[in-house]
């Protein structure tokens, strides 16, 4: 049986995981269909790989706010991420966040 854990439960549960811990999940992002992903937490946000090899990083900076970054597929040390700006949670779609600058939307849910 698959149970999806989303929203605050996802962030809180993953934020408690130190050191970083990857858990199987389902993710989506603007420009991609829903896909299986490994959701990694480092205590202050989440990270997951995109189907094209890029990596999405979400840094939770305040209650109900965070910053998004995109790392290239074959990033080398010293490579700067693309800043996607601030994200706010979508109240009608649990586990989903919307970027204020470009309207980029991502969703992440753990599969248990």
DSSP file (Angstrom, degrees, kcal/mol; ACC not computed):
  #  RESIDUE AA STRUCTURE BP1 BP2  ACC     N-H-->O    O-->H-N    N-H-->O    O-->H-N    TCO  KAPPA ALPHA  PHI   PSI    X-CA   Y-CA   Z-CA
    1    1 A X              0   0    0      0, 0.0     2,-0.5     0, 0.0     0, 0.0   0.000 360.0 360.0 360.0 137.2    0.0    0.0    0.0
    2    2 A X        -     0   0    0    110,-0.1     2,-0.5   109,-0.1   109,-0.1  -0.882 360.0-175.9-101.8 129.3    1.2    3.5   -0.9
    3    3 A X        -     0   0    0     -2,-0.5   109,-2.4     2,-0.0     2,-0.5  -0.995  16.8-144.5-121.8 124.7    0.6    6.3    1.6
    4    4 A X  E     -A  111   0A   0     -2,-0.5     2,-0.6   107,-0.2   107,-0.2  -0.787   7.6-160.3 -93.5 127.3    1.7    9.8    0.5
    5    5 A X  E     +A  110   0A   0    105,-2.1   105,-2.3    -2,-0.5     2,-0.2  -0.928  26.1 164.9-104.7 123.3    3.0   12.1    3.2
    6    6 A X    >>  +     0   0    0     -2,-0.6     4,-0.9   103,-0.2     3,-0.9  -0.676  30.5  11.1-129.3 179.7    2.8   15.7    2.1
    7    7 A X  H 3> S-     0   0    0    101,-0.4     4,-2.1     1,-0.2     3,-0.4  -0.098 119.9  -3.6  58.6-138.2    3.0   19.3    3.2
    8    8 A X  H 3> S+     0   0    0      1,-0.2     4,-3.1     2,-0.2     5,-0.3   0.853 132.3  57.8 -60.6 -37.6    4.1   20.2    6.7
    9    9 A X  H <> S+     0   0    0     -3,-0.9     4,-2.4     1,-0.2    -1,-0.2   0.890 107.5  48.9 -61.5 -38.4    4.4   16.5    7.7
   10   10 A X  H  X S+     0   0    0     -4,-0.9     4,-2.5    -3,-0.4     5,-0.3   0.953 114.9  43.1 -64.4 -50.5    6.9   16.0    4.9
   11   11 A X  H  X S+     0   0    0     -4,-2.1     4,-2.3     2,-0.2    -2,-0.2   0.912 117.7  45.2 -64.7 -42.9    9.0   19.1    5.8
   12   12 A X  H  X S+     0   0    0     -4,-3.1     4,-1.3     2,-0.2    -1,-0.2   0.938 114.6  48.2 -66.4 -46.3    8.9   18.4    9.6
   13   13 A X  H  < S+     0   0    0     -4,-2.4     4,-0.3    -5,-0.3     3,-0.2   0.906 117.2  41.5 -61.6 -42.3    9.7   14.7    9.1
   14   14 A X  H >< S+     0   0    0     -4,-2.5     3,-1.2    -5,-0.2    29,-0.4   0.825 107.6  61.2 -76.2 -30.4   12.5   15.3    6.8
   15   15 A X  H 3< S+     0   0    0     -4,-2.3    -1,-0.2     1,-0.3    -2,-0.2   0.795 100.5  55.9 -66.0 -26.3   13.9   18.2    8.8
   16   16 A X  T 3< S+     0   0    0     -4,-1.3     2,-0.9    -3,-0.2    -1,-0.3   0.613  84.5  98.9 -79.4 -12.1   14.4   15.9   11.7
   17   17 A X    <   -     0   0    0     -3,-1.2     2,-0.4    -4,-0.3     4,-0.2  -0.675  62.8-161.8 -81.7 107.6   16.6   13.6    9.6
   18   18 A X  S    S+     0   0    0     -2,-0.9     2,-0.2     2,-0.1    24,-0.1  -0.990  70.0  34.0-134.9 126.3   20.2   14.4   10.3
   19   19 A X  S    S-     0   0    0     -2,-0.4    22,-0.1    22,-0.1    24,-0.1   0.561 120.5 -77.5 -71.4-177.6   22.4   13.7    8.5
   20   20 A X        -     0   0    0     -2,-0.2     2,-0.4    22,-0.1    22,-0.2  -0.148  54.5-167.9 -52.0 138.4   20.7   14.0    5.1
   21   21 A X  E     -B   41   0A   0     20,-1.1    20,-1.3    -4,-0.2     2,-0.4  -0.997  12.3-143.9-135.9 129.2   18.4   11.0    4.4
   22   22 A X  E     -B   40   0A   0     -2,-0.4     2,-0.4    18,-0.2    18,-0.2  -0.772  18.9-177.3 -94.7 137.8   16.8   10.1    1.1
   23   23 A X  E     -B   39   0A   0     16,-2.3    16,-3.0    -2,-0.4     2,-0.1  -0.980  33.5-101.4-131.3 144.3   13.3    8.6    1.1
   24   24 A X  E     +B   38   0A   0     -2,-0.4    87,-2.4    14,-0.2     2,-0.3  -0.376  57.0 146.9 -65.7 141.8   11.3    7.4   -1.9
   25   25 A X  E     -BC  37 110A   0     12,-2.9    12,-2.4    85,-0.3     2,-0.4  -0.887  46.9-104.1-155.0-175.3    8.7    9.8   -3.1
   26   26 A X  E     +BC  36 109A   0     83,-2.7    83,-2.0    -2,-0.3     2,-0.3  -0.996  38.8 179.0-124.2 133.2    6.7   11.2   -5.9
   27   27 A X  E     -BC  35 108A   0      8,-3.0     8,-3.0    -2,-0.4     2,-0.3  -0.867  12.0-173.8-130.1 161.0    7.5   14.7   -7.2
   28   28 A X  E     + C   0 107A   0     79,-2.0    79,-2.4    -2,-0.3     2,-0.3  -0.978   3.6 179.3-149.3 156.6    6.4   17.1   -9.9
   29   29 A X  E >   - C   0 106A   0      3,-0.5     3,-2.7    -2,-0.3    77,-0.2  -0.982  46.0 -77.1-154.9 149.9    7.6   20.4  -11.2
   30   30 A X  T 3  S+     0   0    0     75,-2.0     3,-0.1    -2,-0.3    74,-0.1  -0.235 121.8  25.4 -48.9 127.9    6.5   22.8  -13.9
   31   31 A X  T 3  S+     0   0    0      1,-0.2     2,-0.3    73,-0.0    -1,-0.3   0.320 113.8  77.9  96.4  -7.1    7.7   21.3  -17.2
   32   32 A X  S <  S-     0   0    0     -3,-2.7    -3,-0.5     3,-0.0    -1,-0.2  -0.961  74.4-125.7-132.0 148.7    7.7   17.7  -16.0
   33   33 A X        -     0   0    0     -2,-0.3    -4,-0.3     1,-0.2     2,-0.1  -0.284  56.6 -68.1 -75.2 175.4    5.0   15.1  -15.4
   34   34 A X        +     0   0    0     -6,-0.1     2,-0.3    -2,-0.1    -6,-0.2  -0.477  66.9 178.6 -64.3 137.7    4.7   13.5  -11.9
   35   35 A X  E     -B   27   0A   0     -8,-3.0    -8,-3.0    -2,-0.1     2,-0.2  -0.969  34.6 -99.4-143.3 155.2    7.8   11.2  -11.5
   36   36 A X  E     +B   26   0A   0     -2,-0.3     2,-0.3   -10,-0.2   -10,-0.2  -0.533  51.9 168.8 -70.9 141.3    9.3    8.9   -8.9
   37   37 A X  E     -B   25   0A   0    -12,-2.4   -12,-2.9    -2,-0.2     2,-0.6  -0.960  40.6-117.6-148.5 163.4   12.0   10.6   -6.9
   38   38 A X  E     -B   24   0A   0     -2,-0.3     2,-0.6   -14,-0.2    11,-0.4  -0.956  31.4-151.3-103.8 116.8   14.3   10.3   -3.9
   39   39 A X  E     -B   23   0A   0    -16,-3.0   -16,-2.3    -2,-0.6     2,-0.4  -0.798  12.9-165.4 -92.6 123.0   13.5   13.2   -1.5
   40   40 A X  E     -BD  22  47A   0      7,-2.9     7,-2.1    -2,-0.6     2,-0.4  -0.900   3.8-162.5-112.7 137.3   16.5   14.2    0.6
   41   41 A X  E     -BD  21  46A   0    -20,-1.3   -20,-1.1    -2,-0.4     5,-0.2  -0.928  15.0-178.5-117.6 143.8   16.4   16.3    3.7
   42   42 A X        -     0   0    0      3,-1.1   -22,-0.1    -2,-0.4   -27,-0.1   0.174  63.4 -90.2-122.7  16.2   19.3   18.1    5.3
   43   43 A X  S    S+     0   0    0      2,-0.5   -28,-0.1   -29,-0.4     3,-0.1   0.166 121.3  51.9  97.5 -18.1   17.5   19.7    8.2
   44   44 A X  S    S-     0   0    0      1,-0.2    16,-2.3   -30,-0.1     2,-0.3   0.258 117.9 -24.1-134.1  12.8   16.6   23.0    6.5
   45   45 A X  E     - E   0  59A   0     14,-0.3    -3,-1.1   -34,-0.1    -2,-0.5  -0.986  66.7 -85.9 168.9-167.9   14.9   21.9    3.2
   46   46 A X  E     -DE  41  58A   0     12,-1.9    12,-3.2    -2,-0.3     2,-0.3  -0.923  23.3-164.4-132.8 157.9   14.5   19.2    0.6
   47   47 A X  E     +DE  40  57A   0     -7,-2.1    -7,-2.9    -2,-0.3     2,-0.3  -0.996  11.4 169.0-139.1 140.7   16.3   18.2   -2.5
   48   48 A X  E     - E   0  56A   0      8,-2.1     8,-2.9    -2,-0.3     2,-0.2  -0.988  31.5-114.1-151.5 151.4   15.2   15.9   -5.4
   49   49 A X  E     - E   0  55A   0    -11,-0.4     6,-0.2    -2,-0.3     2,-0.2  -0.565  25.7-135.9 -82.9 145.0   16.5   15.0   -8.8
   50   50 A X    >   -     0   0    0      4,-3.3     3,-2.3    -2,-0.2    -1,-0.0  -0.637  28.5-106.1 -94.7 157.5   14.6   15.9  -11.9
   51   51 A X  T 3  S+     0   0    0      1,-0.3    -1,-0.1    -2,-0.2    -2,-0.0   0.760 118.8  56.6 -56.6 -26.5   14.2   13.4  -14.8
   52   52 A X  T 3  S-     0   0    0      2,-0.0    -1,-0.3     1,-0.0    21,-0.1   0.374 123.8 -99.9 -89.0   6.7   16.7   15.3  -17.0
   53   53 A X  S <  S+     0   0    0     -3,-2.3    -2,-0.1     1,-0.3    -1,-0.0   0.246  83.1 126.3  97.6 -13.0   19.4   15.0  -14.4
   54   54 A X        -     0   0    0     -5,-0.1    -4,-3.3    20,-0.1     2,-0.4  -0.308  54.5-130.5 -70.4 163.9   19.1   18.5  -12.9
   55   55 A X  E     -EF  49  71A   0     16,-2.0    16,-3.1    -6,-0.2     2,-0.5  -0.976   9.9-150.9-121.7 130.6   18.7   18.8   -9.1
   56   56 A X  E     -EF  48  70A   0     -8,-2.9    -8,-2.1    -2,-0.4     2,-0.4  -0.858  12.8-167.9 -99.1 132.9   16.0   20.9   -7.4
   57   57 A X  E     -EF  47  69A   0     12,-2.6    12,-2.4    -2,-0.5     2,-0.5  -0.983   5.5-168.5-122.9 129.6   16.8   22.4   -4.0
   58   58 A X  E     -EF  46  68A   0    -12,-3.2   -12,-1.9    -2,-0.4     2,-0.7  -0.974   5.2-162.5-119.2 117.7   14.2   23.9   -1.7
   59   59 A X  E     -EF  45  67A   0      8,-2.9     8,-2.5    -2,-0.5     2,-0.7  -0.891  13.5-143.2-102.7 114.6   15.5   25.8    1.3
   60   60 A X  E     + F   0  66A   0    -16,-2.3     6,-0.3    -2,-0.7     3,-0.1  -0.675  28.8 167.6 -78.4 114.6   12.9   26.4    4.0
   61   61 A X  E     -     0   0A   0      4,-1.2     2,-0.3    -2,-0.7     5,-0.2   0.656  59.2  -0.3-106.8 -19.6   13.7   29.9    5.4
   62   62 A X  E >  S- F   0  65A   0      3,-1.7     3,-2.2     0, 0.0     2,-0.5  -0.971  94.3 -65.8-159.9 166.2   10.5   30.7    7.4
   63   63 A X  T 3  S+     0   0    0     -2,-0.3     3,-0.1     1,-0.3    -3,-0.0  -0.459 125.5   2.8 -61.0 114.6    7.2   29.3    8.4
   64   64 A X  T 3  S+     0   0    0     -2,-0.5    25,-0.4     1,-0.2     2,-0.3   0.713 120.4  84.1  81.4  21.1    5.3   29.2    5.1
   65   65 A X  E <   +F   62   0A   0     -3,-2.2    -3,-1.7    23,-0.1    -4,-1.2  -0.995  43.5 157.6-153.2 149.8    8.2   30.4    2.9
   66   66 A X  E     -FG  60  87A   0     21,-1.6    21,-3.2    -2,-0.3     2,-0.4  -0.974  32.1-115.2-161.3 171.6   11.3   29.0    1.1
   67   67 A X  E     -FG  59  86A   0     -8,-2.5    -8,-2.9    -2,-0.3     2,-0.4  -0.925  24.0-146.2-117.9 141.5   13.8   29.6   -1.7
   68   68 A X  E     -FG  58  85A   0     17,-2.5    16,-2.8    -2,-0.4    17,-0.7  -0.855  15.6-180.0-111.7 145.0   14.2   27.4   -4.8
   69   69 A X  E     -FG  57  83A   0    -12,-2.4   -12,-2.6    -2,-0.4     2,-0.5  -0.974  15.1-150.1-139.0 151.2   17.4   26.6   -6.7
   70   70 A X  E     -FG  56  82A   0     12,-2.1    12,-3.0    -2,-0.3     2,-0.4  -0.988   9.6-159.9-126.6 123.0   18.2   24.5   -9.7
   71   71 A X  E     -F   55   0A   0    -16,-3.1   -16,-2.0    -2,-0.5    10,-0.1  -0.829  27.3-109.5-100.8 139.3   21.5   22.8  -10.2
   72   72 A X    >   -     0   0    0     -2,-0.4     3,-1.1     8,-0.2    -1,-0.1  -0.182  33.0-104.4 -63.7 161.7   22.7   21.7  -13.6
   73   73 A X  T 3  S+     0   0    0      1,-0.3     2,-0.2   -21,-0.1    -1,-0.1   0.869 116.5  28.2 -57.6 -43.1   22.9   18.0  -14.4
   74   74 A X  T 3  S+     0   0    0      2,-0.0    -1,-0.3     0, 0.0     2,-0.1  -0.448  84.5 176.9-119.4  59.9   26.6   17.7  -14.2
   75   75 A X    <   -     0   0    0     -3,-1.1     2,-0.3    -2,-0.2     3,-0.1  -0.376  12.5-156.0 -66.2 137.8   27.5   20.4  -11.7
   76   76 A X    >   -     0   0    0      1,-0.1     3,-2.4    -2,-0.1    -4,-0.1  -0.717  39.2 -72.2-106.7 162.0   31.1   20.7  -10.8
   77   77 A X  T 3  S+     0   0    0      1,-0.3    -1,-0.1    -2,-0.3     3,-0.1  -0.299 124.3  27.7 -53.2 134.8   32.5   22.2   -7.6
   78   78 A X  T 3  S+     0   0    0      1,-0.3     2,-0.3    -3,-0.1    -1,-0.3   0.335  84.9 139.1  92.2  -6.0   32.0   26.0   -7.8
   79   79 A X    <   -     0   0    0     -3,-2.4     2,-0.3     1,-0.0    -1,-0.3  -0.569  48.7-136.0 -72.2 129.2   29.0   25.8  -10.1
   80   80 A X        -     0   0    0     -2,-0.3    -8,-0.2    -3,-0.1     2,-0.1  -0.676  16.9-124.8 -86.3 138.5   26.4   28.4   -9.0
   81   81 A X        -     0   0    0     -2,-0.3     2,-0.6   -10,-0.1   -10,-0.2  -0.388  25.3-105.4 -76.0 159.0   22.8   27.2   -8.9
   82   82 A X  E     -G   70   0A   0    -12,-3.0   -12,-2.1    -2,-0.1     2,-0.5  -0.760  35.9-131.6 -80.4 124.2   20.0   29.0  -10.9
   83   83 A X  E     -G   69   0A   0     -2,-0.6   -14,-0.2   -14,-0.2     3,-0.1  -0.684  23.9-176.6 -82.1 124.0   18.0   31.0   -8.3
   84   84 A X  E     -     0   0A   0    -16,-2.8    18,-0.4    -2,-0.5    17,-0.4   0.460  37.4-131.8 -97.6  -4.1   14.3   30.4   -8.8
   85   85 A X  E     -G   68   0A   0    -17,-0.7   -17,-2.5    16,-0.1    -1,-0.3  -0.380  46.6 -18.3  87.8-165.5   13.2   32.9   -6.1
   86   86 A X  E     -G   67   0A   0    -19,-0.2    14,-2.8    -2,-0.1    15,-0.5  -0.491  55.2-157.3 -84.8 149.0   10.8   32.6   -3.2
   87   87 A X  E     -GH  66  99A   0    -21,-3.2   -21,-1.6    12,-0.3     2,-0.3  -0.948   3.3-162.9-124.8 143.9    8.1   29.9   -2.9
   88   88 A X  E     - H   0  98A   0     10,-2.2    10,-2.8    -2,-0.4   -23,-0.1  -0.948  31.0-102.5-123.2 147.1    4.9   29.9   -1.0
   89   89 A X  E     - H   0  97A   0    -25,-0.4     2,-0.7    -2,-0.3     8,-0.3  -0.368  27.3-126.8 -68.7 146.7    2.8   26.8   -0.1
   90   90 A X    >   -     0   0    0      6,-2.7     3,-1.2     3,-0.4     6,-0.4  -0.854  15.7-158.3 -92.5 113.8   -0.4   26.2   -2.1
   91   91 A X  T 3  S+     0   0    0     -2,-0.7     3,-0.2     1,-0.3    -1,-0.2   0.809  90.6  49.6 -65.1 -30.4   -3.2   25.8    0.4
   92   92 A X  T 3  S+     0   0    0      1,-0.2     2,-0.4    -3,-0.1    -1,-0.3   0.502 111.9  50.5 -88.9  -3.2   -5.5   23.9   -2.0
   93   93 A X  S X  S-     0   0    0     -3,-1.2     3,-1.8     3,-0.2    -3,-0.4  -0.818  84.5-143.7-134.9  94.0   -2.7   21.4   -3.0
   94   94 A X  T 3  S+     0   0    0     -2,-0.4     3,-0.1     1,-0.3    -3,-0.1  -0.299  84.8  19.5 -61.8 135.2   -1.0   19.9    0.0
   95   95 A X  T 3  S+     0   0    0      1,-0.3    13,-1.9   -89,-0.2     2,-0.3   0.482 102.7 112.3  85.2   3.9    2.8   19.3   -0.5
   96   96 A X  E <   - I   0 107A   0     -3,-1.8    -6,-2.7    -6,-0.4     2,-0.3  -0.864  44.7-169.2-114.7 146.1    2.9   21.8   -3.4
   97   97 A X  E     -HI  89 106A   0      9,-2.9     9,-2.2    -2,-0.3     2,-0.4  -0.957   9.8-146.7-132.2 148.5    4.6   25.2   -3.5
   98   98 A X  E     -HI  88 105A   0    -10,-2.8   -10,-2.2    -2,-0.3     2,-0.3  -0.968  17.2-127.0-122.3 130.2    4.4   28.0   -6.1
   99   99 A X  E  >  -H   87   0A   0      5,-3.6     4,-1.1    -2,-0.4   -12,-0.3  -0.562  10.9-150.0 -74.3 132.6    7.3   30.4   -7.1
  100  100 A X  T  4 S+     0   0    0    -14,-2.8    -1,-0.1    -2,-0.3   -13,-0.1   0.818  89.9  48.1 -72.6 -31.2    6.4   34.0   -6.8
  101  101 A X  T  4 S+     0   0    0    -15,-0.5    -1,-0.1   -17,-0.4   -16,-0.1   0.971 130.9   6.9 -78.3 -54.9    8.7   35.2   -9.5
  102  102 A X  T  4 S-     0   0    0    -18,-0.4    -2,-0.1     2,-0.1    -1,-0.1   0.382  95.3-111.8-114.3   2.2    8.1   32.9  -12.5
  103  103 A X     <  +     0   0    0     -4,-1.1     2,-0.3     1,-0.2    -3,-0.1   0.709  55.8 164.8  73.6  19.0    5.1   30.7  -11.4
  104  104 A X        -     0   0    0    -20,-0.2    -5,-3.6    -6,-0.1     2,-0.4  -0.532  19.2-160.5 -69.1 132.6    7.2   27.6  -11.1
  105  105 A X  E     +I   98   0A   0     -2,-0.3   -75,-2.0    -7,-0.2     2,-0.3  -0.947  12.4 179.3-118.9 136.4    5.3   25.0   -9.1
  106  106 A X  E     -IC  97  29A   0     -9,-2.2    -9,-2.9    -2,-0.4     2,-0.4  -0.980   7.0-168.0-132.8 152.1    6.7   21.9   -7.4
  107  107 A X  E     -IC  96  28A   0    -79,-2.4   -79,-2.0    -2,-0.3     2,-0.4  -0.989   4.3-176.3-133.6 143.0    5.2   19.1   -5.4
  108  108 A X  E     + C   0  27A   0    -13,-1.9  -101,-0.4    -2,-0.4     2,-0.3  -0.992   5.5 170.8-142.5 134.3    6.9   16.5   -3.2
  109  109 A X  E     - C   0  26A   0    -83,-2.0   -83,-2.7    -2,-0.4     2,-0.3  -0.999  27.8-127.8-142.8 138.6    5.4   13.6   -1.3
  110  110 A X  E     -AC   5  25A   0   -105,-2.3  -105,-2.1    -2,-0.3     2,-0.6  -0.629  18.0-138.5 -82.6 144.3    6.9   10.7    0.5
  111  111 A X  E      A    4   0A   0    -87,-2.4  -107,-0.2    -2,-0.3   -87,-0.2  -0.923 360.0 360.0-102.5 122.3    5.7    7.2   -0.3
  112  112 A X              0   0    0   -109,-2.4  -108,-0.1    -2,-0.6    -1,-0.1   0.376 360.0 360.0-120.1 360.0    5.3    5.0    2.8
